[in-house]
Amino acid sequence: MNSFVLDGETFGRLVKGGADHLGANRKIVNDLNVFPIPDGDTGDNMYMTVKAGADAAGDLNDLGEVAEKIAHASLLGARGNSGVILSRMFAGIAKGFAGKAFATLPEVADALELGVKESYGAVAVPTEGTMLTVFRDAVRVFGEHKNESAEDCYGKFIEELYASLDRTPDLLACLKEAGVVDSGGAGLSYIAEGIRKAFRGEEIEGGEHNAAVHTVDISSFTEDSELQFGYCTEFLLRLQNAKVGDVETFSVDPLISYLHKNGESVVAFRDGTVFKVHVHTMTPGVILNEMQKYGEFLTVKIENMMLQHHEANIENRFKKAKKHKPVGTLAVCTGDGLKQSFLDLGTDFVLEGGQCMNPSVEAFVLAFDEVGADKIFVFPNNGNVVLTAKQAATLYDKAEIIVIPTKTVGEGYCALSMFDPSLSAEEITEEMTAIASEVRTGLISRAVRDANQSGVSVHTGEYLGFIHDDILCASDKKTDAVITLAEKMNAGKCDVLLVLCGKDATEEEANEVYERLSAAYRRTEVIMMNAGMPVYDFTLVIQ
């Protein structure tokens, strides 16, 4: 009889091992990009998701409680499609462990099966050959060996995980054409290996040193500045029996009411004996002093909101009056020029994010508060952000959240330029979706490896012109690639051609593009915008 049992402390330690191992190798996962351009972010998204869960595990020994903490935190920290799917795997596993102080190997197998079911349910149309398939195949083998030793069972699990990963190109033509395996499945393999290392007590190189470094421009708040927006204050408070009497029966409702009376943009909830808080306040010290009456702090973070924040453009939050309205809009994009353009269209709030910097579920929830409306229309403007926005919508109960599944900034920009809040929610949704479907967005970016895709031979260092997953042209010269892409998109048949200039496009290049496009398409109005986006040197938008 197999005597293995899994408790909460061990589960938390194993998940941390998985997070650390992925963190140390996430660039490898990022580079498993179907497209040969520097926009891979699957490793980053999965790492930040699983790390959020691992950090929340705590030191409890009850398996059900620890699993629930990991699932909840990974959901809030989820980024991108791969991150959301990974968080749903943890959610299913938590369902299997609910009410259990520990689990036997067969019970672990049952929980993993629920993880498969929950993750498949996270996407409307599951695609085989992705991390979903890899996880399902490995879990099936785990179940077949659940009566063996834990070492042997898990060894078979990892063996099948790798075998399934190697099969992904046979299930997805785009992977075979690009000569790569599925990046999400690869991310799972690093998590799984990290779990095995932690189980064996082996040392794991941590991933924290690989985390993206976000610098703060302190020059934007000088010795003569006046504090206008207050401080973004976040903390985890461990409730203490010595202070509240009985933590189990203590209600945090009065604490939440206090936060609302003394701050703004409050997101506060209890997770076991931990009270998690996000609040904007002019006096964080007053808030912290009050909260310390009920427990002790585990973590505290305070940021001056007049400085640039890594998750969202805080300044944008105050460019419009904070007045509650029936209908509001939220758009996701990056690049100072592009963000300002969305605001100029009347967008209520711009959440910074996009390719290589997908916003988390929690960032969306906080942004919904900033919009302040009964109905909020969300424009994700990136195919890898749509699922995150939809997941965040399920967690928000202060407004009706309607996600318009825009997959490019071009689709979002054109749709919002025609936004009419006087229409019904159904009419707005239908109209915005229809407008977005008619938009074609072409992108220019530099190749980071040789490739042969969509019938186009690409060499490292060349500039690619593409729409969605179709490479249309490649050229040594950036501006030549723009002109060829415009021709491939039939720019001469449209009335307006919007050209977004990325942060790596020079003024000289922008001027050349304008002159050549204007000369080639005299009946088409060419509009240039200094968008400042990373990754994409130029973006062509045609409706």
Helices and strands as residue ranges (DSSP letters): E 5-7, H 8-30, H 42-56, H 63-77, H 80-97, E 102-104, H 105-120, H 131-144, H 150-171, H 173-178, H 183-200, G 208-210, G 218-220, E 231-239, H 241-244, H 253-262, E 264-271, E 274-281, H 284-291, E 295-304, G 314-318, E 325-333, H 336-344, E 349-352, H 361-371, E 373-379, H 386-395, E 400-403, H 409-416, H 425-437, E 440-446, E 451-453, E 456-458, E 463-467, E 470-475, H 478-488, G 491-493, E 496-501, H 507-520, E 525-530, E 538-542
